[in-house]
Structures are given as C-alpha cells and as structure tokens.
Amino acid sequence: MKLEYKKRIYWLLRFILIICVFNVLTCMYEVFTSNYNVIANQIIWKGARYNWDGNRYSNIDDLENLSELPKECDIRDIWEVAGYYSENDTECESRLRELEKIYDEQGEKQVVENILEHDLGDDKKTRMEYLIVAGILTKDLNKGTELLNTALDYCFDRDFGVLGYKRYIDIGDRLYRKNEKVEEIIKAFEILSKYTVDYMSSAEKILDKDSRDTYIRHYAGIIQLFQTFSSIEYFDNNLISAKSYGRDNKKYIIRAVKSDSNDISLYYRMYKSFIKLGNVEVYGRYKNLNMRINGLMIGSLDDSDVIDYISLKYLSTSTFIGRLYHLKSTSDIFELCAGYTLVYDTDIHLIEGTAYTVYPTYKIFDYHGYKDMVDTKDAIRNFNTNFSKGGYLSELANEVGYDENNPVTEENFGERLIDIFNMEYKCYEILGQEYGFDFECITLDLSGEEPLKRKE
C-alpha cells in the first residue's frame, strides 16, 4: 500500500477515534449533570406559563385582545366560543361559516387540517381558527390521540439552512424543526384555559353529577393538552427525525400515545450536533426520547409509576421523586389539580427535563354541596389566616418563612411555588417533630382555636 493512502487511513482513523471519545465524554457529562434537569424548568399555573430563571419562576405570558364571553356561554362548545371572536368582523364570520360547513360535511379532522395547512396570520381570524383547533383537540382527547397526531404533523417543518442549503450532514431520515404553529396553539389553549378557569371559579350553583363530570373532564383535557404543547415548545430545540413506531409502517416526526392511566407519551428521536463551524452544524448522534405528560390528578398526585420508566441507578431519579413529593403534598393540602411532564432517554432511562402544571379546584368540583367542599380559594385563605397575627400558627410564622405583608394568593401562587414548598417543609419539621401534628392542618379552618403556643 502506498504511503500516501496509509496516511489518509491513519488520519481517518484518528478522526473516528476523536468522534468516539467525544461522544463517550458527552454521555458521561450528561449523566453527571442530569441531576440539574430535575428542577421543573417550566410550570403552568391557572393558564399562565412560568419559566425557571435559576432563582424563581417568572411569568412569560401576557394575554391580549380577549373577547368577552357572557356567563351563559357554554365554554365546552368551541363553535359558540369562536362565534364571539367573529362578531362584527365580516372576514371572521365568513371563515367561521366555512369551517362549520366542513365540520358538518367532512368531520373534525378535516377542519383541523384545513386550518393548520394554511400559513399563519397575525390577526383575529387566525386566533379564532386556532381556538377551534384547540377546542376540537380537547373534545377528541377522550377518544384517543388520532387528531392530536394530525395536529403534531403540522407543527414541524423540514429544516434547511441559508439559501436552501442543508447546514448539517443528513444521516438517513429527514430532519425537522418546530415551527410557529406550536406557539399559536399554545396561545389558543391559554385563552381557553382562562375562560374555563373563570367559569369554574364563578359557578353559582352545583350542577348534577353528569354535568359536573363533563366540565371536570373538559378542565382536565385543556390543562393536559396545554401542558403537552408547552412542553413541546420548551424542550428540545435540536433537530428531530421521522421514524416508524411499533407495527405502524407510517413514519412520524413525533408520535403521541395515550395510556390507560390517561398519561400522554410523545415518542421522538432528537439529533444533537457534535461539530459547529459557524453556520454549519454536523449532526450525527441522536437520542430516543419520551416526553411523558402525566394525567391530571385532582386533589392528589399519582407518582407511583415513575420508577417504571426512569432508572433508579441515577441520583437524578431520587432527586426527582423527592421534588414530586413536594408537588404531591402541595396538591393535597391546597386542593390543586396537578400533573407533570417528564422527558427521558428511553435507551438509558436518564432524565432530560421536567415541568409541572398546577391549577386550582373550585366549588363546582363537589356535586354534593358547598359546605363539605374545601377548594383552593378556601385553602389559601385558611393558610394566610393561620399564619397571620392572631392566627392559630402565628407564633411559627417567622420560623416557617411566612410574611404577613406578602400573603400567598391565587395571583402569585405560580411564581411563589418554591417558597410554598419551603414553607411546607418547615411546617412538616416543626409541627411533626415538636408537636406531633399532621402538617396538612396548615390549610384547615382553625379560626375557632386558641393560637398555638410553643412549648417552654
């Protein structure tokens, strides 16, 4: 063999070795740093998103140009809701009639496709159209994930670089990135979420059991789908590729599956660049990921099956389970609807990221009557009363970290979630260890009790 070819082979082998070493070191780095991924990178509280900035959660949403819905509007009827967005707007009214005709003649799927196949516009008509998409997905969720997968297909575009040239080495499957339709769907769920929360909080009478249950399913569906699209938008901005799943020969960019427990799992393959030279990126390594959106639990949180899909051998797993306990206990004592997103590598079962969704419960959740129902408003009011001056637990306020001048409210609950976790933990330590009390009493009505005195 000529010396020239030997040198080429030699440098090629060195290059391959460098890539292999780099990938091994990258894997080791991900394992050692995965414990940081267990912080909930994003939470949703009452329809608003809060991102973690390293110290606290900050609200990133500001809803604008909302239509006023009358009290008699059925929030579950998306066509009625959309009708209020088309009022006094000829273009919107014409488009709404067109979509209603498609719905009557061809069905829900054709309506979703008809809307999502068009380019986005920054106008009232687009907002109305995406409200219809979000409403249809919510109504269809109880049947399965067919329409959800249809919508997801339109949320990703083939990725190309400047002037149409690829800026990566394409390794087999075509690669895709999320597009702006994801954010537009999120905005629609924010709006529907706000309308639903407003209705739940202002309901003046107890509905019969069947009506109550349909409203609760609607509430839970909107929250879980909002969390689903928010998680897609927040996590994994690298390229993903189309692939087949199971016995289905069809290739999906991202595949949604709903389990018997009502969890939604999004399966996808994400590519990661290992060489960046200016605008040129070389993608060669990928991860098989699952984004699991936990089914919403009311007044509690079922985290018992976490160990079924993440590995116990990593420190991040035990840390995550501990943080889920905080969310679970908060859900219990403040009567919350709660769920979580867990993104993990399906090959090595390592956590890639987490997010929470937390919503209040209201009197409408109890069809037996208001008297026996403690909802989130009651729990927050009792908490503030118990730790304020003259309250049953006022002597412990400073030690717990409660500030009477900065009470917990429905408005600041999301951004103060970590503060609330910490106050709960201190209550658990003090009341449990010193007094033998169940710390869940901190949100009960203790107004008729004499203030607790610390033992000498």
C-alpha positions in Angstrom: 0.0 0.0 0.0 1.3 3.4 -0.9 2.5 5.7 1.9 0.0 8.4 0.8 -3.0 6.0 1.3 -1.6 4.8 4.7 -1.5 8.4 5.9 -5.1 9.0 4.7 -6.3 5.9 6.5 -4.3 6.9 9.6 -5.9 10.4 9.8 -9.3 8.9 9.1 -8.9 6.5 12.0 -7.8 9.3 14.2 -10.8 11.4 13.3 -13.2 8.5 14.0 -11.4 7.9 17.4 -11.8 11.6 18.3 -15.5 11.5 17.5 -16.0 8.3 19.6 -14.1 9.8 22.6 -16.1 13.0 22.3 -19.4 11.1 22.3 -18.3 9.0 25.3 -17.3 12.1 27.2 -20.6 13.8 26.3 -22.6 10.8 27.6 -20.6 10.9 30.9 -21.2 14.6 31.2 -24.9 14.2 30.7 -25.1 11.5 33.4 -23.2 13.6 35.9 -25.2 16.8 35.2 -28.6 15.2 34.9 -29.4 16.0 38.5 -29.9 19.6 37.4 -32.6 18.5 35.0 -35.0 17.6 37.8 -35.8 21.2 38.6 -39.1 21.9 36.9 -37.9 24.1 34.0 -41.4 25.4 33.4 -44.7 25.4 35.4 -48.2 26.4 34.3 -50.5 27.9 36.9 -54.1 28.9 36.0 -53.3 29.1 32.3 -50.1 31.2 32.6 -46.6 29.8 31.9 -43.7 30.5 34.3 -40.1 29.7 33.4 -37.4 29.0 36.0 -34.6 31.6 35.9 -32.3 29.9 38.4 -33.9 31.6 41.5 -37.6 31.7 41.0 -40.4 31.3 38.4 -41.2 34.3 36.2 -44.4 34.7 34.2 -43.7 34.8 30.4 -47.3 35.3 29.2 -49.5 38.3 28.7 -52.8 37.6 27.1 -54.2 40.4 24.9 -57.3 41.2 22.9 -59.5 38.7 24.6 -63.2 38.6 23.7 -65.7 39.0 26.5 -67.7 35.8 26.9 -71.1 36.2 28.6 -72.0 34.0 31.6 -74.4 31.9 29.5 -71.7 30.9 27.0 -71.0 27.2 27.2 -67.2 27.0 27.4 -67.3 23.5 26.1 -68.9 24.5 22.8 -66.0 25.7 20.8 -68.2 26.9 18.0 -70.1 29.2 20.4 -66.8 30.5 21.8 -65.4 31.1 18.3 -68.6 32.9 17.5 -67.8 35.7 19.9 -64.4 36.1 18.1 -66.2 36.5 14.8 -68.7 39.1 16.0 -68.6 42.4 14.0 -65.9 41.0 11.7 -67.1 40.1 8.2 -63.9 38.1 7.3 -64.1 36.1 10.6 -67.8 35.4 10.2 -67.3 34.1 6.6 -64.4 31.9 7.7 -66.4 30.5 10.7 -69.3 29.6 8.4 -66.9 27.9 6.0 -65.3 25.8 8.8 -68.7 24.9 10.3 -69.7 23.5 6.9 -66.5 21.5 6.6 -67.2 20.1 10.1 -70.8 19.1 9.3 -69.9 17.5 5.9 -66.4 16.1 6.4 -65.7 15.9 10.2 -63.3 17.2 12.8 -60.1 16.0 11.2 -60.7 17.9 8.0 -61.3 21.1 10.0 -58.0 20.7 11.8 -56.2 20.0 8.6 -57.9 22.9 6.8 -56.8 25.4 9.4 -53.2 24.1 10.0 -52.3 23.7 6.4 -52.6 27.5 5.9 -49.8 29.9 6.7 -50.1 31.9 10.0 -51.5 35.4 10.0 -51.3 37.9 12.8 -55.0 38.7 13.0 -58.2 38.0 14.8 -59.2 35.3 12.2 -56.1 33.3 13.0 -56.8 33.5 16.7 -60.3 32.3 16.1 -59.1 29.4 13.9 -56.6 28.2 16.4 -59.2 28.3 19.2 -61.2 25.9 17.1 -58.2 23.6 16.7 -57.6 23.6 20.5 -61.3 23.1 21.3 -61.6 20.1 18.8 -58.4 18.5 20.3 -59.8 18.9 23.8 -63.1 17.3 22.9 -61.4 14.5 21.0 -58.9 13.6 23.7 -61.2 11.1 25.4 -61.3 9.1 22.2 -57.5 8.8 21.7 -54.7 10.7 20.0 -55.5 10.5 16.3 -56.4 14.2 16.0 -53.5 15.1 18.3 -51.1 13.3 16.0 -52.7 15.0 13.0 -52.0 18.4 14.6 -48.5 17.5 15.6 -47.7 16.7 11.9 -48.2 20.3 11.0 -46.1 21.6 13.9 -42.7 20.6 12.3 -41.0 21.7 9.1 -38.2 20.3 7.1 -35.0 22.0 8.2 -32.8 23.8 5.7 -30.1 26.4 6.0 -29.4 29.7 4.3 -30.4 29.8 0.6 -31.9 26.3 0.9 -28.6 24.5 1.6 -28.5 22.0 4.3 -26.5 23.1 7.3 -26.0 19.6 8.6 -24.9 16.1 7.4 -28.2 14.3 6.8 -27.9 10.8 8.1 -30.7 8.9 6.6 -34.0 10.2 7.8 -35.1 13.7 7.1 -34.7 16.2 9.9 -37.2 18.7 11.2 -37.6 21.7 13.5 -40.7 23.1 15.3 -42.5 25.9 13.6 -44.5 28.9 14.8 -47.8 26.9 14.8 -46.8 25.4 18.1 -46.8 28.8 19.8 -50.1 29.7 18.2 -51.7 26.5 19.5 -50.3 27.3 22.9 -51.9 30.8 22.8 -55.3 29.2 22.0 -55.0 26.8 25.0 -54.1 29.8 27.2 -57.2 31.6 26.2 -59.5 28.5 26.6 -57.8 27.8 29.9 -58.6 31.3 31.1 -62.2 31.1 30.1 -62.6 27.7 31.7 -61.0 28.8 35.0 -63.2 31.9 35.0 -66.3 29.7 34.6 -65.2 27.2 37.2 -64.5 29.9 39.8 -67.7 31.8 39.3 -70.2 28.9 39.0 -73.1 29.9 41.3 -74.7 26.5 41.7 -73.9 22.9 42.0 -74.5 21.0 38.8 -75.9 17.5 38.6 -73.2 14.8 38.6 -73.2 14.2 34.9 -72.8 17.9 34.0 -70.2 18.3 36.7 -68.2 15.4 35.4 -68.2 16.7 31.8 -66.9 20.1 33.0 -64.2 18.4 35.0 -63.1 16.3 32.0 -63.1 19.4 29.9 -61.0 21.2 32.5 -58.5 18.3 32.7 -58.3 17.9 28.9 -57.5 21.6 28.3 -54.9 21.6 31.1 -53.1 18.4 29.8 -53.1 19.5 26.2 -51.8 22.9 27.2 -49.0 21.2 29.1 -48.3 19.0 26.1 -47.8 21.7 23.6 -46.0 24.0 26.1 -43.6 21.1 26.8 -43.0 20.6 23.0 -42.3 24.3 22.7 -40.0 24.5 25.7 -37.9 21.3 25.4 -35.5 20.1 22.7 -34.8 22.7 20.1 -32.5 20.4 18.2 -33.4 18.6 15.1 -35.7 15.5 15.2 -36.2 12.9 12.5 -39.2 10.9 11.2 -39.3 7.3 12.2 -41.7 4.3 12.4 -43.2 3.1 15.7 -44.2 -0.4 16.5 -46.1 -2.2 13.8 -47.3 1.0 12.2 -45.4 1.5 8.9 -46.2 5.2 8.8 -43.3 7.4 9.8 -44.0 10.1 12.4 -41.9 13.1 13.3 -43.3 12.8 16.8 -45.7 10.2 17.9 -48.4 10.7 20.6 -49.8 7.7 22.5 -52.3 7.8 25.4 -52.1 5.2 28.1 -54.9 3.6 30.2 -53.9 5.9 33.0 -54.6 8.9 30.8 -50.9 9.8 30.5 -49.8 11.1 27.1 -46.4 9.9 25.8 -44.7 11.7 22.9 -42.0 9.5 21.3 -39.4 11.1 19.1 -35.8 10.9 18.0 -33.7 14.0 18.6 -30.4 14.7 16.9 -27.6 16.6 18.6 -24.8 18.4 16.8 -21.3 17.5 17.8 -19.4 19.9 15.4 -20.3 23.5 14.9 -18.3 25.6 12.4 -20.0 29.0 12.0 -23.5 28.4 10.5 -22.6 24.8 9.7 -23.6 22.1 12.1 -22.8 18.4 11.8 -25.5 16.1 13.4 -24.6 12.5 14.0 -25.6 11.5 17.4 -29.3 11.1 18.4 -31.4 10.2 21.4 -34.6 8.2 21.5 -36.8 10.3 23.9 -40.1 10.1 25.5 -41.9 13.2 26.7 -44.5 11.8 29.2 -47.3 14.2 30.2 -48.9 12.8 33.4 -52.6 12.6 33.5 -54.1 15.3 35.7 -54.9 14.4 39.3 -57.4 16.3 41.3 -56.6 16.9 45.0 -53.7 14.5 44.8 -50.9 13.3 42.5 -50.1 9.8 41.5 -46.3 9.5 41.1 -46.2 5.7 41.9 -45.2 4.6 38.4 -42.2 7.0 37.9 -39.7 4.2 38.5 -41.2 2.2 35.7 -39.6 4.4 33.1 -36.6 6.1 34.7 -33.6 4.3 36.1 -33.1 4.0 39.9 -29.3 3.9 39.4 -29.1 7.7 38.8 -29.1 10.3 41.5 -31.4 12.4 39.4 -34.2 9.8 39.8 -34.2 10.0 43.6 -34.0 13.8 43.5 -36.9 14.0 41.1 -39.0 11.7 43.2 -38.3 13.9 46.2 -39.4 17.0 44.3 -42.5 15.2 43.1 -43.3 14.6 46.8 -43.3 18.4 47.3 -45.7 18.8 44.4 -47.9 16.0 45.7 -48.1 17.3 49.2 -48.9 20.8 47.9 -51.6 19.4 45.7 -53.1 17.5 48.7 -53.2 20.4 51.2 -54.1 23.2 48.7 -56.7 21.1 46.9 -55.0 21.5 43.5 -55.2 19.8 40.1 -51.7 18.8 39.4 -49.6 16.9 36.8 -46.1 16.9 35.4 -44.0 16.4 32.3 -41.0 14.1 32.4 -38.6 14.0 29.4 -36.3 11.0 29.5 -34.0 9.0 27.3 -35.7 5.7 26.5 -32.4 3.9 26.0 -30.6 4.7 29.3 -33.7 6.0 31.2 -32.0 9.2 32.2 -34.0 12.4 32.9 -33.7 15.1 30.3 -36.1 17.7 31.8 -39.2 18.2 33.9 -42.2 20.6 34.0 -45.2 21.0 36.2 -48.8 22.0 35.7 -50.9 23.2 38.6 -54.4 24.5 38.7 -57.0 25.4 41.4 -60.1 23.4 42.2 -63.4 25.2 42.8 -66.8 24.5 44.4 -68.2 23.1 41.2 -65.9 20.1 41.7 -68.2 18.9 44.6 -71.7 18.0 43.4 -72.8 17.1 47.0 -72.8 20.7 48.2 -70.6 23.6 49.1 -70.5 23.0 52.8 -68.3 20.0 52.7 -66.0 21.2 49.9 -62.7 22.9 50.7 -61.4 24.3 47.4 -58.2 26.1 46.6 -59.5 29.5 47.5 -60.5 28.2 50.9 -57.1 26.5 51.5 -55.2 29.7 50.5 -57.4 31.9 52.7 -57.0 29.4 55.7 -53.2 29.3 55.2 -52.9 33.1 55.4 -55.2 33.3 58.4 -53.4 30.6 60.3 -50.0 32.3 60.0 -51.1 35.9 60.3 -51.2 37.8 63.6 -53.7 36.2 65.9 -53.9 33.1 63.8 -53.5 29.6 65.2 -49.9 29.2 63.8 -48.9 32.9 64.0 -46.1 32.2 66.5 -44.4 30.0 63.9 -44.7 32.4 61.0 -41.1 33.8 61.1 -39.5 30.4 61.5 -41.6 29.0 58.7 -40.8 32.0 56.4 -44.3 33.4 56.2 -44.6 37.2 55.7 -48.0 38.6 56.6 -47.2 41.6 54.3 -46.7 39.2 51.4 -49.5 36.7 51.6 -50.0 33.7 49.3 -52.7 34.5 46.7 -54.1 32.8 43.6 -52.4 35.5 41.6 -48.9 34.9 42.9 -49.1 31.2 43.7 -47.3 30.2 40.5 -44.2 32.4 40.9 -44.0 31.5 44.6 -44.3 27.8 44.2 -40.7 27.2 45.5 -41.4 29.5 48.5 -44.6 27.5 49.2 -42.6 24.2 49.0 -40.1 25.5 51.5 -42.7 26.8 54.0 -44.5 23.5 53.8 -41.3 21.6 54.6 -40.6 23.8 57.6 -44.1 23.2 58.8 -43.5 19.5 58.4 -40.4 19.7 60.5 -41.8 21.9 63.3 -45.3 20.6 63.6 -44.4 17.0 63.0 -41.3 16.8 65.2 -42.1 19.2 68.0 -45.9 18.8 68.3 -46.7 15.5 66.6 -49.3 17.3 64.4 -50.1 16.4 60.8 -48.7 19.4 58.9 -51.7 19.3 56.5 -53.6 21.2 59.2 -51.9 24.4 57.9 -54.7 24.9 55.3 -57.6 24.0 57.5 -60.0 26.4 59.1 -58.6 26.8 62.6 -60.2 30.1 63.4 -62.1 28.8 66.4 -58.9 27.5 68.1 -56.7 29.3 70.5 -53.3 30.3 69.0 -50.7 27.6 69.3 -48.0 28.3 72.0 -44.5 27.0 71.7 -43.6 24.6 74.5 -41.2 26.0 77.1 
